[in-house]
Amino acid sequence: MAEISAKLVQELRQKTGAGMMDCKKALKENDGDIEQATDWLRKKGITSAGKKSDRIAAEGLVDTYIHPDGKVGVLLEVNCQTDFVARNEAFKSLVKSLAQQAANADSIESLLTQPYIEDNSVTVDEFIKQTIAKLGENIQVRRFINFALPEGTPGVVDSYIHTGGRVGVLVEIKSATESAAGNEEFQNLARNAAMQVAACPNVEYVSVDQIPAPVVQKEKDIEMGKDDLANKPENIREKIVQGRIDKRLKEMTLLDQPYIRDQSISVEELVKQVKAKVGEEVEVTRFVRYILGEGIEKQETNFADEVAAQIGAK
């Protein structure tokens, strides 16, 4: 049997508008032949039913799930086409269930093939299709990420959702003991750190020492090439560039930001305060931020043209 690559699946999806799992199955059934797989989908009635999958889904919700023990967390984005459907209770319920279910998945494909936690008689993929039929819009699980503290590692995973599900953050903070991880000050730090990340869209790293060397070099190259330094002596230019780079790198890091609840201190100083209160090491280890629809090219359609196109297609 021919190897079914992700590129091949994507090509069939673009050609037929069918779902990812249907395309993969069609290609497996037809030894990777695109044309035969297309005919197979047509015979199954999937391509005609899958027209909604051609529509760009750039609205939707970002949601999170935190396990009751605070050791596992999920950040997930599910897209639909309109804000109207994004506010629908059936859609919101689906997203919340998917966030919980994604705690036991390592990829979108593995998530879609699982029995749906609210109805084990169907897979997640099948339930999403049922919801598409019910709501009349394309729905896609765009991405998710899991944070899980290794067994025996003290700390917490927490999250924050901002602006009605348009921005979401997942954060992991470690301590030296479970006693500290259960401390109210420590728990508050996790939530406040997540809120801080949501409020600072330029922040990409926890600290300066986490910034990869190629990123630092790129910033240096940009500064060295600026016109206002062209006539400066080399030694002066180096000092100016270093100062600018230091400032730029701090703008990219969480610990160097002014704390949103008290601008007189930085997040790093806040962490030190919590460390003093719990009496042991406290470390913000990682975070991730999702902004709804980022990177998706939204399709601008004239309403009259859309109606005319629909009439012409009948």
C-alpha positions as CSV (number, residue, x, y, z in Angstrom):
1,M,0.0,0.0,0.0
2,A,1.3,3.5,-0.9
3,E,2.3,5.8,1.9
4,I,-0.5,8.3,2.6
5,S,1.3,11.6,3.3
6,A,-0.3,14.6,4.9
7,K,0.4,16.5,1.7
8,L,-1.6,14.0,-0.3
9,V,-4.5,14.2,2.2
10,Q,-4.4,18.0,2.0
11,E,-4.5,17.9,-1.8
12,L,-7.6,15.7,-1.8
13,R,-9.3,17.9,0.8
14,Q,-8.7,21.0,-1.4
15,K,-10.0,19.1,-4.4
16,T,-13.2,17.6,-2.8
17,G,-13.9,19.7,0.3
18,A,-14.2,16.5,2.3
19,G,-13.0,16.1,5.9
20,M,-9.5,15.1,6.8
21,M,-10.4,11.6,8.1
22,D,-12.6,10.9,5.0
23,C,-9.8,11.9,2.7
24,K,-7.3,9.7,4.5
25,K,-9.7,6.8,4.4
26,A,-10.4,7.3,0.7
27,L,-6.7,7.4,-0.1
28,K,-6.1,4.2,1.8
29,E,-8.9,2.5,0.1
30,N,-7.5,3.5,-3.3
31,D,-3.8,3.0,-2.7
32,G,-3.1,6.7,-2.7
33,D,-4.6,7.4,-6.1
34,I,-6.1,10.9,-6.1
35,E,-8.6,10.4,-8.9
36,Q,-9.9,7.1,-7.6
37,A,-10.1,8.5,-4.1
38,T,-12.2,11.4,-5.5
39,D,-14.5,8.9,-7.2
40,W,-14.7,6.9,-4.0
41,L,-15.8,10.0,-2.0
42,R,-18.4,10.9,-4.7
43,K,-19.8,7.4,-4.5
44,K,-20.1,7.7,-0.8
45,G,-21.9,11.0,-1.2
46,I,-19.2,12.7,0.9
47,T,-18.1,15.4,-1.5
48,S,-21.5,16.7,-2.1
49,A,-22.2,16.7,1.7
50,G,-18.8,18.3,2.3
51,K,-19.4,21.5,0.4
52,K,-19.5,23.4,3.7
53,S,-15.9,22.3,4.3
54,D,-14.8,24.6,1.4
55,R,-15.9,27.7,3.4
56,I,-13.2,29.6,5.3
57,A,-13.6,29.1,9.0
58,A,-12.0,32.1,10.8
59,E,-14.4,32.7,13.7
60,G,-15.0,30.4,16.6
61,L,-13.6,30.0,20.1
62,V,-10.4,29.5,22.0
63,D,-11.1,27.5,25.2
64,T,-9.1,25.6,27.9
65,Y,-9.4,22.6,30.1
66,I,-7.6,22.2,33.4
67,H,-7.7,18.8,35.1
68,P,-9.0,18.9,38.7
69,D,-5.5,18.1,40.1
70,G,-4.1,21.2,38.3
71,K,-1.3,19.0,36.7
72,V,-2.7,18.8,33.1
73,G,-4.1,21.6,30.9
74,V,-5.2,22.0,27.4
75,L,-5.5,25.1,25.1
76,L,-7.6,24.6,22.0
77,E,-9.0,26.6,19.1
78,V,-12.0,25.5,17.1
79,N,-13.1,27.6,14.1
80,C,-16.5,28.2,12.5
81,Q,-17.5,30.7,9.9
82,T,-19.5,33.3,11.8
83,D,-19.6,34.9,15.2
84,F,-23.3,34.0,15.3
85,V,-22.5,30.3,15.4
86,A,-19.6,30.9,17.7
87,R,-22.2,32.2,20.3
88,N,-24.4,29.2,19.7
89,E,-24.7,27.0,22.8
90,A,-24.3,23.8,20.8
91,F,-21.0,25.1,19.4
92,K,-19.8,26.3,22.8
93,S,-20.6,22.9,24.3
94,L,-18.7,21.1,21.6
95,V,-15.6,23.3,22.1
96,K,-15.7,22.7,25.8
97,S,-16.0,19.0,25.4
98,L,-13.2,18.9,22.8
99,A,-10.9,20.8,25.1
100,Q,-11.4,18.1,27.8
101,Q,-11.1,15.3,25.3
102,A,-7.8,16.7,23.9
103,A,-6.1,16.1,27.2
104,N,-5.8,12.5,26.0
105,A,-4.7,13.2,22.4
106,D,-1.3,14.0,20.9
107,S,-2.5,15.3,17.5
108,I,-5.7,16.5,15.8
109,E,-5.9,13.2,13.9
110,S,-5.8,11.2,17.1
111,L,-8.4,13.5,18.6
112,L,-10.8,13.1,15.7
113,T,-10.6,9.3,15.8
114,Q,-11.5,9.0,19.5
115,P,-15.0,8.0,20.7
116,Y,-16.7,11.3,21.6
117,I,-16.8,11.7,25.4
118,E,-20.4,12.9,25.3
119,D,-21.6,10.1,23.0
120,N,-19.3,7.0,22.7
121,S,-21.4,5.7,19.8
122,V,-19.7,8.1,17.4
123,T,-16.2,9.4,16.9
124,V,-15.2,13.0,17.5
125,D,-15.0,13.5,13.7
126,E,-18.5,12.1,13.2
127,F,-20.0,14.3,15.9
128,I,-18.4,17.4,14.4
129,K,-20.0,16.5,11.1
130,Q,-23.3,16.1,12.8
131,T,-22.8,19.6,14.3
132,I,-21.9,21.0,10.9
133,A,-25.2,19.6,9.5
134,K,-27.1,21.0,12.5
135,L,-25.6,24.5,12.5
136,G,-25.0,24.8,8.7
137,E,-21.4,26.0,8.9
138,N,-17.9,24.6,8.5
139,I,-16.4,23.7,11.8
140,Q,-12.7,22.8,12.2
141,V,-10.4,21.9,15.1
142,R,-7.6,24.1,14.2
143,R,-5.0,23.4,16.9
144,F,-4.5,22.4,20.5
145,I,-1.6,22.0,22.9
146,N,-1.3,20.0,26.2
147,F,0.8,20.9,29.2
148,A,1.3,18.0,31.6
149,L,3.6,18.1,34.6
150,P,5.7,14.9,34.9
151,E,4.6,12.6,37.7
152,G,6.2,13.7,41.0
153,T,6.9,17.3,39.7
154,P,5.4,19.9,42.1
155,G,3.6,22.8,40.4
156,V,0.4,23.8,38.6
157,V,-0.9,24.3,35.1
158,D,-3.4,27.1,34.8
159,S,-5.2,29.1,32.1
160,Y,-7.0,32.3,31.2
161,I,-9.5,33.1,28.5
162,H,-10.0,36.8,27.5
163,T,-12.5,38.7,25.4
164,G,-15.2,36.0,25.2
165,G,-13.0,33.2,23.9
166,R,-10.9,35.2,21.4
167,V,-7.6,35.0,23.3
168,G,-6.5,32.1,25.5
169,V,-3.3,31.4,27.5
170,L,-2.0,28.2,29.1
171,V,0.8,28.6,31.7
172,E,3.0,26.2,33.7
173,I,4.6,27.1,37.0
174,K,6.8,24.8,39.1
175,S,7.7,24.8,42.8
176,A,10.0,22.7,45.0
177,T,7.3,21.0,46.9
178,E,3.6,20.1,46.6
179,S,3.0,22.1,49.7
180,A,4.0,25.3,48.0
181,A,2.1,24.3,44.8
182,G,-1.1,24.2,47.0
183,N,-0.4,27.6,48.5
184,E,-3.0,30.3,47.6
185,E,-0.2,32.8,46.7
186,F,1.3,30.3,44.3
187,Q,-2.1,29.5,42.7
188,N,-2.8,33.2,42.3
189,L,0.6,33.7,40.6
190,A,-0.3,31.1,38.0
191,R,-3.6,32.8,37.1
192,N,-2.1,36.3,37.1
193,A,0.8,35.1,34.9
194,A,-1.7,33.8,32.4
195,M,-3.6,37.1,32.5
196,Q,-0.3,38.9,31.9
197,V,0.5,36.9,28.8
198,A,-2.9,37.6,27.4
199,A,-2.4,41.3,28.0
200,C,1.0,41.4,26.3
201,P,0.8,40.2,22.7
202,N,4.5,40.9,22.0
203,V,5.7,38.6,24.8
204,E,7.0,35.3,23.3
205,Y,9.4,34.0,25.9
206,V,9.5,33.6,29.7
207,S,13.0,35.2,30.1
208,V,15.8,36.6,28.0
209,D,17.9,33.4,28.4
210,Q,15.1,31.4,26.6
211,I,15.3,33.5,23.4
212,P,17.1,31.5,20.7
213,A,20.4,32.7,19.4
214,P,19.1,33.2,15.8
215,V,16.4,35.5,17.1
216,V,18.9,37.6,19.0
217,Q,21.2,37.7,15.9
218,K,18.3,38.8,13.7
219,E,17.5,41.7,16.1
220,K,21.2,42.7,16.1
221,D,21.3,42.6,12.3
222,I,18.3,44.8,12.0
223,E,19.7,47.4,14.5
224,M,23.1,47.4,12.9
225,G,21.5,48.2,9.5
226,K,19.6,51.2,10.6
227,D,20.3,54.5,8.8
228,D,20.8,56.6,12.0
229,L,23.9,54.5,12.8
230,A,25.6,54.7,9.4
231,N,28.0,57.5,10.3
232,K,28.8,56.5,13.9
233,P,32.2,55.1,14.8
234,E,32.2,51.3,15.1
235,N,32.7,51.2,18.9
236,I,29.9,53.7,19.5
237,R,27.6,51.9,17.1
238,E,28.2,48.6,19.0
239,K,27.2,50.2,22.3
240,I,24.1,51.8,20.9
241,V,23.1,48.6,19.2
242,Q,23.6,46.5,22.4
243,G,21.4,48.9,24.3
244,R,18.7,48.7,21.8
245,I,18.9,44.9,21.6
246,D,18.7,44.6,25.4
247,K,15.6,46.8,25.4
248,R,14.0,44.8,22.5
249,L,14.7,41.4,24.1
250,K,13.1,42.5,27.3
251,E,10.0,43.6,25.4
252,M,9.7,40.0,24.3
253,T,9.9,38.4,27.7
254,L,7.3,37.8,30.4
255,L,9.5,38.4,33.4
256,D,10.6,41.8,32.3
257,Q,7.1,43.2,31.8
258,P,5.5,45.7,34.3
259,Y,3.0,43.7,36.3
260,I,-0.5,44.5,35.0
261,R,-2.0,44.7,38.6
262,D,0.9,46.8,40.0
263,Q,2.9,48.7,37.4
264,S,5.5,49.7,40.0
265,I,7.0,46.1,39.9
266,S,7.9,43.7,37.1
267,V,6.6,40.2,36.8
268,E,10.0,38.9,37.8
269,E,9.7,40.9,41.1
270,L,6.2,39.5,41.6
271,V,7.7,36.0,41.3
272,K,10.3,36.8,43.9
273,Q,7.6,38.1,46.3
274,V,5.7,34.8,45.9
275,K,8.9,32.9,46.4
276,A,9.5,34.7,49.7
277,K,6.0,34.1,50.9
278,V,6.0,30.3,50.1
279,G,9.6,29.9,51.3
280,E,11.0,28.0,48.3
281,E,11.9,28.2,44.6
282,V,9.1,29.3,42.2
283,E,9.6,29.2,38.4
284,V,7.4,30.1,35.5
285,T,8.6,27.5,33.1
286,R,6.5,27.9,29.9
287,F,3.4,29.4,28.4
288,V,1.5,29.5,25.1
289,R,-1.0,32.0,23.7
290,Y,-3.7,31.5,21.1
291,I,-5.4,34.4,19.4
292,L,-8.6,33.4,17.5
293,G,-8.1,33.2,13.8
294,E,-4.5,34.5,13.8
295,G,-2.9,33.6,10.5
296,I,-6.1,32.7,8.8
297,E,-6.9,34.8,5.7
298,K,-10.5,35.8,6.0
299,Q,-12.5,35.8,2.8
300,E,-14.2,39.1,2.1
301,T,-17.4,38.4,0.1
302,N,-19.9,40.9,-1.2
303,F,-23.4,39.8,0.0
304,A,-25.1,40.4,-3.4
305,D,-22.4,38.5,-5.2
306,E,-22.7,35.6,-2.7
307,V,-26.4,35.3,-3.2
308,A,-26.0,35.5,-7.0
309,A,-23.3,32.8,-6.8
310,Q,-25.6,30.5,-4.8
311,I,-28.5,31.0,-7.2
312,G,-26.2,30.3,-10.1
313,A,-24.9,27.1,-8.5
314,K,-28.4,25.6,-8.2
